[in-house]
Amino acid sequence: MEFDQHLAGLGETALVALLAARPDVLVEPAPRGFAELAQRLSSASSLVAVLQTLNRDQLVAGEAITAGRQHQLDRRLFPPVLAQLTALGLVWGTDLRLPPLLAQHWSLDAGHGTVLTGRPELPLARTDAGAVRRAAQAAAAALLDGVTSLLDRATVQPITALRKGGIGSRELSRLARELSAEPGVVTLWLGLAGTAGLLGEVDAGFAPTTDYPRWRDGDPARRWAQLALAWHSRPQSDQPEGGPVRRALLTAAAGGFSVRAAVAEIDWFCPSRDDEDIADVVREAELLGTIAADTVTELGDHLIGRFEDIDAVLPRVAAGVILQSDLTAVVSGLAPPAIEAAAVREAGAVWRFSAASVRSALDTGWRAEDLLRELGDVPQPLAYLIKDVNRRHGHIRVREVRCCVLADEATAAEIAHRLPRFTLLAPTVLSSSDSPATVLAQLRKAGYAPVAEDRAGQIVVERPAEHRAAADPAEARITAEELAARLIAEPHVPIRRGPTFRRLAEQNQTLSQVELGLLADALDHEGDVVIGYRDRKGKRTVRRIRPEQLLGDWLDSWCYLRADERNFAVANIESVEAAQITEAGR
């Protein structure tokens, strides 16, 4: 029985379960028909992804099946392991067939032993459910506050990048000092923000992407989930496919088992892991709130599909604000607009009011009475600060003439005496050769509170400069249920064997019919595909290309890796996969 026939014979429940266990196929363009699904599941990229999720017994059984010695395995333990491999689409049929690439891999890599041991027995963690939830909530809130504070700062002042790329230790130390956090924690925040698509490159370094404002205004549960999914999938050490040890650890300890015990047995649950420090993984999980008090929390269960209602764990609550007499405010939840406008976040939940921050709010159109009303019961020092800044605000006017400064006679004389490059034209008028923006900055640095005017003398409401990086388009994903419904409705989609297909088939006898169909369709309709290619020196590379025309034995294509036109010998193409498309490319 061929693989596509096996897949077509699965019931809807089993098919949905298989697709959910192999999420790399749940992206557009989705497989059309079971033949394309079989090809996608048997591709190198899909097999690499699923191999990282296998435990030691599954690897031992797979290697034994490849070598034809499965009869030597424990007769009690082998059947359930075989059922697990079958459910993942790695083995099928009564003759125990495997995808060719997988069989080749396991025939060369048989280093996981020949003995099935069964899942290690882990003790239950002794914890209080209420305490675990509170610890998870506190960790998640600290994570959201930290990432938000980091990205808010980067909106105003981009994070400096090294010439060779990345962020240097000096810049990391500055961020850690300003955010009152450990450098390792700031490194985690930066990594999560980048992987989640919230931080990107600009000319000046790194700044929040255009997706950040929407994320910042979202519900806590959705904001946390985006960061947590980024952590769950982001590369670990030199593993480009992600960190399998994170998934393995959460899965092993789920159900109330001891995390410490799972760590001790992690080599069974995740034999594919490298030598990364498992303690670092546990520490990161605690900072995210997925692990607390030696157990996997409800947030951790959500990451592995065991818990859905994270809104109950991280509900949207009204912001709590405590205004203090030292000109600080402690804010829980999303800061109200008045706090964001008139104060500067120091670290975490602490915001500080200053003459400069209040003046900035007034510059952007706030009025003193509005600030006082929105802030509510204001301590006397803060009320005095707001009123004093408001009294002085606009006392000096900068009108664009390139440029003319208007003030009362005493202030104008003081400016002319104190600051360079100002000329007193009249008792209340000064001129400057600098631009209005430069003059405003110079006056504010000197302690004044000027406002800008246009040529007609109308006050200009300023908008603070924001740095934004372009957001990467998200993958266009579908659910396992949606794909299963499509496949059941149209199980067999015929391959178009037109002139392009026949020409390619004449020049390459190693590609499957499905792969030839994908390549011909991309060539005829200017679509993208991912090819495995071996050049004349024997070096194999994987390229995303857009085929443009077939010139004899060569495929003239746009190569995304080289960002240039490249020619590929059709006979040297070893594999073809559908290229994932994004929401922007639909």
N, C-alpha and C positions, 0 to 999 in steps of 0.2 A: 504494500500500500504506500503510495506516494504521500508526501507531507501535506499537500493541499487537499488530498482526499481525506486524510485523517482529520484535518481542521474542519472540513465541510461536514463531517459526521458528528462533530461535537454538538451537544445540546446547547441551548442558549445560555444556561447558567454556567456551564463549564467554559464556554467561549468567552463570556464576560470576565470570568475569573482569570483566564489566561491573559486576556488583553490588559486587565488591571495589573497583573504581575509583570507585564512587559510594557511599561508606559512609554518607552521610546517610540512605539509605533502609533501612539495616539496624537500624532501631529499631521497637519496638512502638508502635502497632499496625502490623504489617507489611502491605504491599499484598496484597490478596486477588485473585488473578487478574492477568492481564497488562494488563487495562484500567486497573486501579488503579495498577499499576506504571508504566504509560505516563504517567498523570496525575501521579504523584509525581515522576518524572524530568523532567517538563516544567514543574514548578512554579517559581515565582520563586526560592524559597529554595534549591532543589536546583541550579538553573542558576547562581546566584551562587556557590555553593560550588565547582562544577566549573570555572567560568570562571577562578577564581584559580589553578588548577593548570595552565593551558595555557601553552605556550611561544609565542614570537613567530611561528614558522612556522604553528602551529595557528591562531592568531588571524588571520593574514594569509589562510590558506586559507578559514577560516570566513567572513570578511568578503567574500572573492571569490565564494564560493558564494552568499551572500545577494544579491550584486549581479549574479549570472549571468555573471561574467567569469572563472570558474575555468579556462577554456581558455587564458587568457593567462598562466597560471602555468607555471613550469618543469615540463616533462613528465616529467622524471626524478625530481624531488623531490616533486611533488604526490601521486602514488599512495600512498606510505607515510604521508604526513601525513593523507590522506583515510582510510586504514585506522585511524589512531589516533583520529580524530574519530568514526568509526563504532564503534570499540570502546568509546568513552565514551558512546555513545548520543546523540550530538549531531547526527549525520547518518545517514540511512538511505535505502534504496531506490536504484534505478538513476537516478531523477530527482533525487536528492540533496535530500531533504526535511529540514527542520529544525523543531524545536518552535517554535510561533508567537512566544512571548515572546523566544526567542533570535534568531529572524530579525528581529524588531522592534528588538532591542538592537543587533545588528550592522549594521542599516541606518542607525542613527543614530550609531554609533560605529565609524567606519572609518578610524581614525587610525594603524594599524600598518603602513602601507605596502602595496606590491603585489608585493614580491619575496621569494621563498623563498630562504633562504641555506643551509639545512641546519644541523645541530648544529655549534657551534663545536668545533674540534679542541683538546682539552686535553692537556697533557703529563702523563705519569705522575709521581707524587711519588716521590722517592727516600727510602724509609723502611725501617726494620727492623720486621718484623711483631711481634717480641717486645717491642721498645721501645714500639711503639704500644699494644699491649695493656696493658703496665705503666702507661703514662701514663693510659690510659682508666680503669684500675682505681683509680689514685691519685685522679684527679679525681672519680670516682663515690663513693669512700669519703669524700673531703672534703665532697662535697655532702650525703651522708647524715648525716655528723657535724654539719655546720653546721645543717641543717634540724632535726635532732633536738634539738640544744642550744637553738636558738631556741624551739622549741615546748615544750620542758621548762620553760624559764624562763617562758613565757607561761602555763603551767599554774598556776604559783604566783602570778605577778603578770601580769595581762592587759596587753597592749600598749595604751598610751593612744591613743585616737582623737581627732581634731580634732572640734570641734562641727559643722563642715560635712562631716565624713566624711573617711576616709583617715587616714594617719599623717604627722604633721608632721616637719620636719627635725630638731627637737630630740630627739624620741623616737627617730628613726632614728639619730642620732648616739650616743645613749645605748646603743642595742642594738649598734651597731658597736663601741663602746668595750668593752662587757662581753664581746662575743664575739670580740674581737681580729680583726675582719674589716673590709674596706672597706665604706663605706656602699652603694656600688653592688652589691656582692655580697649584702649583707643585703637590699637591695631585691629582688634576684632571688629569694632564698630566700622572702621574704614573698609574692611574686607566685606562685611555684610552689606554696607551701603553700595559698594561697587557691584557686587554680584546681583543685588536686587534691582539694579538699574537706577539707583537714586543718586549716584555720584559718577561723574564722567570728566573727561579731559577738556580743558579750554586752553587758550593761548597762555594764560597766566598760571596754569597748573591744573588743579582739580576743583570742580565746583558742582553743586547740585544740578541734576538734570531737569528737563522740563516736566518730568513726571513727579518731581518732589512735592510741589504745592498740593497736588491731588492726594498724594500719600499722607502728607502732613495733616490735612483736614479730614482724613478718613476715621473710621471707627477704630478703637484700640485693637480689637480682635483682628481686623483686616490688616492693620499696619504691622502687628506682631507676626501674623502668618506670613507676610511677604518677606520679612527678615529671616524668620525661622526656616522657610523653604529654601532661601538662599544659603543658609548655613548647612542645611541638610544635603545640599547638592554641590556646594562649592568645592573646588579641588583641594586635596589634602596632600601636602608635601609635593611629590612629583607625579601625582596621579591625576591626569587630565580629565578622567571620567567622574571625578567626585570623590567624596570620602566614604567608602563603604563601611568603615568601622563605626561611623556615627549611626548609620541605619542598623547595623548589626547589634550595637550596644543597646539601643532603645528597644529593638525587637526582642532581644534576649531577656532583658529585665522587665518587660511589660507584664502586667498582671500581678504586680506587687512583689516581684522577686527582688532580691538584694542587688543593687548596682555593683557593689564591691565584689560580690561573688561572681557576677557576670564578667567583670573586668579580669578576674583571675582566670576565667575560662575563655577569654576573647579569641584565642587562637583557634578554638573549635568553631565558634560562631562566625569568625571572619578570617579564614586561613589566607585570604588574598591580601591582607593588610601588609604594609611596609613596616619599617621600624619606627614609625612616629610614636611619640610619647602618648600613651593612652590616658595619662593623667591630664594632659592638655585638653583632650577631647571631653573628659568629664568636667573639667573646669569651665569650658565653653558652654557645655550643656547646662550647667548650673547658672551661668550668667544669662542664658536665654530663658530659664525657668522650665526647661524640659526635664530636669532632674533636680530633686530636692530631698534631703533627709534620706539618702540611700535608696531612693525609689524613683521610678518614672512617674512624672506628674500627668495630669489631664492634658496639659499642653504637649507633653512628649507623646502621649497616646494619639493626639490629633495628627502629629507628623507621620505616624505609621498607620493611620487609617482606622484606629480603634475608638476614636472619640470625635464627635462632630460639633457639639454645642460649645464652642469656645467663647461665644458671646456671653454665656453664663459665667465663665471664668474671668473674662476681660470685658465687662460691660462698659458702655459709654456712660460716664457719670459727669455731672456738672462740676466744673472746675472749682476747687476749694482754694481761696486766697486768704492768706494771713499777712496783713500789712504791719510792719514793725517800725518802731521809732528810730531805728538806725538806717532808715531809708532803703530797707530791703523788703522783699515780699517772698513768701514761701507759697508756691503754687503747686497744687496737685491736679493732674489732668492737663488738658489743653488750656494754655493761658488765655484769658479774655483779651479782646482787642485793645483795651486801654492799657493793659500791662505790656503787651507786645509793642505798642506805640511809644510808651513813655519810659520804659525800663529796658535794661540790657541783662540778658541771662548770664549769670556768673558761672554757675555749674549746677547741673541737675535741676532741682526744683527752686533754686534761689535766683531771684531777679533783683537788680539794684537800680534805684533811681538816682540820677545825678542831674546837675544843671544842663549838661550836654544832651542827655537822653530826653529830658522834658522839652528842651528847646527843639530837638529833632521832631518830637510829636507836634509841637506848634507849627514847625516848618511845613509839615505834611497836611495841615488843615484842621487839626484838633484845636478846640478852644479850652481855656483853663476850666471854665465852668462845666464843660462836658466831661473832662477828665475827672474832676472832683465828684461829679454825679455818678459816673460809671464805677469809680473805685469804691464808693460807699463811705463807710466809717473810716476816715483818713486820719492817721496820727498827726499831731500838730506839726512836727518837723517836716513831714511830707507836704502838708497843706501850705506851709510857709514857703517851701521850695517852689511848688507849682505857681503860687501867686507871685513870688519874687521874679521868677523867670518870665512869667507872663507880663509883669510890669515893665521889664526891660526889653521884652521881645518886640521887635519892630521899631525900637527907638531910633535905630539907624536904618536908612533905606539905601539900597544899591540899585540904581536905575541904569539900564543899558544905554550907554552913549559911547562906550569904550574908554572910560566908564566914569559915571558921575555918582558921587556919594553925598547923600543928604542927611543932615543931623542938626541938632540944636547947636547954638553958637559955641557953648563951652565944650561939648563933645567933639565938634569939628576941629576946634583948636587943639584939643588933646590928641586927636588922631594925627593931625599934621605934625605935631611935635614928637609923638612916640614912634610912628611907623614910617618906613622909607617909601619913596615913590608916590607920595600923596601931595597934591598941590592945593592950597586953599584959594579957591576962586572967589568966594564970598563968605561972609560970616557963618553961613550954614551949608555951604556947598564946597565939596572937594572933588578933584579929578584924579584919575589914575590911568596909566598906560596899559595896565593889566586887564585881563578879561573879567567880566563880572564874577564868574565862578572862582577865579583866583583871588579876587578881592574879598568875596564872601568867606572863603577858607582862611584868608589871612586875618580878617577881623575876628572870626570865631576863635581862631587860635590865640588871639590876643585877649580873649575874654569877653568880647562884645556879643550881642545877640541880634545881628542884622537880619533883614528880610530882603528878598530880591523883588524888584519891580520891573515890569515891561516898559516899553517906550512910552506907553500912554499913562504910566504911573500906577497901573494896577498891580496889586501884590501877586507874585507868582507862587503858587503852591508847589512845593518841591516833592519829587518822588525819589526815594533813595535808590541808588544804583544797585542792581542785582545781577550777579553773575550766574549764567545758566549754561550747562552743557547739553548737547543734543542727546535725547534718550534713545537707546537702542530699541528697535521695534520688537515686540513680544512675539513668541511663536504662536501660530494659530493652532490651538489644541482642541481636541474633541474628547468626549468621555468614552469609556469602554462600552457603555450601554449604547451610545450613538453609533459607534463603529460596528458593534455586533448586529445592530438592527440593519445597517446598510448592507453588511455582508450576507445576512440571511435573506434580505429582500432581493439581492442581486448577487448570487454566489459565484456565478461564472461569467466573467466579462471577457469576451473574445479579444485576442491580441490582433491589432491591426497589422496585417502582413502586406503592407504596400511596397512601392518601389524602394523607398529608403530602407525599410526593414530588410528586404532581400539583398540589397547591396552590402549592408552591414554584415548580414549572415554569411555572405560569400567570403568576407575578409576576416571574420572572427568566428572560429568554430568552438570556442571555449565558453562563451557567454550563454546563459540560459535563454529560452524563448522570452521569458518575462523581462530579463535584462536588455535583450535586444529591442523589445517593444518600448521600454522606457527610454532608451537612447534614441530610437527612431522618432518617438513622439517629441522629445526635447528638440531634436534637429528640425522637425517639420513645423513646430509651433513656437520656436525660440524660448524654450524653457530651460531650467537649470537641472543638472544631475550631479551626483557625486560619483567619481570614478576612482577605482584602484588601478594604477598605471605603473608598468615596469619599463624603464627607459632602456636604451641599447647597452648601457653599462651594467644593467641588472639591478639598479636601484629602484625600489618600489615606493611610490608616493600616493597620497590620497589628495585629490583635487576637486574642488567645486568648480564646475565649468558651465558655460552656456554655449553649446554647439551652434555654429553659424553656417558652415557649409562643408560638404564632403568633397575633398579635392583628391581624386584618385584613391590612394591608400591612406590618406591623412585626413584627420578631422580638425578643421580650422575652428578654433574656439576662443572665447574670452575666458581667461583663467583668473579667478578671484584671488588666488594666493599671490600671483605675480602682478595683478592689476594691469594686465597687458594681454595682447593676442598671443596665443600659443598653438602649435600644431602637435597633434597626438596621433601616433600610428594606431590605426584601428585594431590591428592584430595584437597590439601590446596592452590593450585594455583588459584587465583581469576581472573587474567587477563593476557593476553599475547599480546605484541606489537612487531613490527619489530624494531630491533636495528639499529640506524643510523650508516652508514658506512662513512669512511673518504676517501679522495682522495688517501691517502697512502695505504688504505686497499682494493682498487679496484683490 
